[in-house]
Amino acid sequence: MKNLVLLSIVFLGACTSAIKDSKSEKDEPASESVELMGEYRPEPTENLVIHAKEDLIGYWVGWFVPDVEDSLREYKATGEWLRWDGSNKINVSIDSFIEDSVFGHSVVANNYQTFKGIIKSDKNGFSAIVYEPGADKHDGMFEFEIPSNDSILKGTWEAYKDLKTKFRRYSLSKRIFKYDASNMLSGGYVDWEKFKVPDWIAGDTIDLPGEPDLIMTKEELANNMDMDVSEINDDNYQDLFDEFVKWEREYYSEYFATTGQLNDLNSSARLLTQAEVENLTKADLYVLRNSIYARHGYSFRKRQLRAYFDKQDWYIPVHANIKSDLTEIEKKNIQLLLKYEEHAEEYYDEFGRG
Amino acid sequence: MKSKILNGFFLLGLAYFSYLLLLISLQYIPFSSDAAFLRIKIDEVKLPYYLPFFKVHVFTSFFLLLAGFTQFSTRIRTKYTYVHRYLGWTYIVILLVFSAPSGLVLGYHANGGWTSQSAFLILGILWIYTTIQALRYALKKNWTKHRNFMIRSYALTLSAVSLRLFKYIIVFTWHPLPMDTYRIVAWLGWVVNIIIAEIIIHKKARAN
């Protein structure tokens, strides 16, 4: 009899899907303790207009735009009235000079890469050609100039390899990065495309003996992951595919849109209260939590988040890893927001109370 | 015949939703103050009395639902009077001593501010009132009034099911914000039930 009771409790426990959605993994940036490996922070001069070579040192921030004819440009829908043209906010950091050599790094789309090259100056200003190391598929060369007594760094970039977007152009202004807890969010956050979750995402992947789970072609996967198809091979296919499925699962939700409440709340400046967060949608909670990382200059890998934060005027991508110096207020807010995110994920549309 | 089929459907539905509520209660075994609903009661779980009252409410209220299987059956009431009386006393004692007082404490701390707090507090007070009236009339052997108040009391007990069912339907249909939904169902969950109870009582009165 005792066993029967125990058995029935185990049985009932296994059937909670009727009252609870299964939790999907959270796509948090790397843990707080991650060291900023090899990331360099230049000591910029405060001069935003360039009079001397030293004034070049610092962050140059702006749009990294695919350089293609307008007719060939590919757009992604970012909601009903918005579209994304493949531009990312880039931070080209000029770090130091040794005679004619210039050293620096760039941060864009969660990619931190160093460069070095030669800088020349004449009466018109400065011009430079700098090279990324070349080991990474995304490496390439920058060619830019900065007119003297001006405040714009303008130029082009060309990938070494045949990437989907091989050429890009940019026009950057010098910005001083300073963590500011009071930065607010403007605009709403929406899904790229509203699409029904296909069965192969909703269910388990199919295992064919001796074959990887090729349910999606490498081209399709590359397109979805914002990668070049040559970067995908049989070894990393499954990991990337799993990552994609994870993102889609988390992302697909008809209600994944923020509300106006988002623009009145700040998750860094002070402790959020339960009353403030209890009526937020899962997307509100999610964006509020990620805004903490954005204020610290985290460069987002996930395209949706990147496009949203890139549009915030104050936002500058500085780190490819999350900084360890989150404030106590932010750590507590992250905990609170995560609790509500999990709750929304598990219970929002189920038979139950909350 | 028709009422028998209707009755059968009711009992079937009751069985299914009782099962779901059992699942909800079982989420708290082994007990964790970070499980399910409690996860978003961050401040309340720190109060010394909140969790004891929460446990009492969650682990006793479920049994009140089961009264629906036996207490409204004419057969049991007339042929096995002692069963009706014994289970009736159990219902009344569990409700008045455990479920309702603890429910009032939880209602006072409800999420969603005064809109939902007042809904749950009024529900709790009506729950106690209708149950005490039902007991009084039973002791006076005024069976019609006893029955009427028990219909009301049990209708309020069933708000455990209807609140959650309304929530499911409302979210499925309109996707409102989570706390707005909660405020709506805090009221709908029992007001609709009590209206249905009054209709049933009215029909029974006319049938006689």
Contacts between the chains, C-beta under 8 A, distances in Angstrom:
chain1	res1	chain2	res2	distance
A	9	B	26	6.9
A	9	B	29	7.6
A	12	B	22	6.6
A	12	B	23	5.9
A	12	B	26	5.7
A	13	B	26	6.3
A	15	B	23	6.5
A	16	B	23	5.6
A	16	B	27	6.9
A	18	B	20	5.8
A	18	B	23	6.4
A	19	B	20	5.8
A	19	B	23	5.1
A	19	B	24	5.5
A	19	B	27	7.8
A	20	B	27	7.5
A	20	B	36	7.6
A	254	B	175	6.8
A	255	B	175	4.8
A	259	B	177	6.9
A	274	B	40	7.1
A	274	B	42	6.3
A	274	B	43	6.4
A	274	B	111	7.6
A	275	B	113	7.1
A	278	B	40	6.9
A	278	B	111	5.8
A	278	B	112	7.1
A	278	B	178	6.9
A	278	B	179	4.7
A	279	B	177	4.8
A	279	B	178	6.2
A	279	B	179	3.6
A	279	B	180	6.3
A	280	B	177	7.4
A	280	B	178	7.6
A	281	B	177	6.5
A	281	B	178	7.5
A	336	B	42	7.1
A	339	B	39	5.3
A	339	B	40	6.3
A	339	B	42	7.1
A	340	B	40	6.1
A	342	B	39	6.9
A	343	B	39	5.5
A	343	B	40	5.2
A	344	B	178	6.5
A	346	B	36	7.8
A	347	B	36	7.2
A	348	B	171	6.5
A	348	B	178	6.0
A	349	B	168	7.4
A	349	B	171	5.0
A	349	B	172	6.7
A	350	B	168	7.0
A	351	B	20	5.7
A	351	B	164	5.2
A	351	B	165	6.8
A	351	B	167	7.6
A	351	B	168	4.8
A	352	B	24	6.0
A	352	B	36	7.7
A	352	B	37	7.8
A	352	B	164	5.5
A	352	B	167	7.1
A	352	B	168	8.0
A	353	B	24	7.8
A	353	B	37	5.7
A	353	B	163	7.0
A	353	B	164	6.1
A	353	B	167	7.1
A	353	B	182	7.7
A	354	B	36	7.9
A	354	B	37	5.4
A	354	B	40	6.4
A	354	B	111	7.3
A	354	B	178	7.1
A	354	B	182	6.7
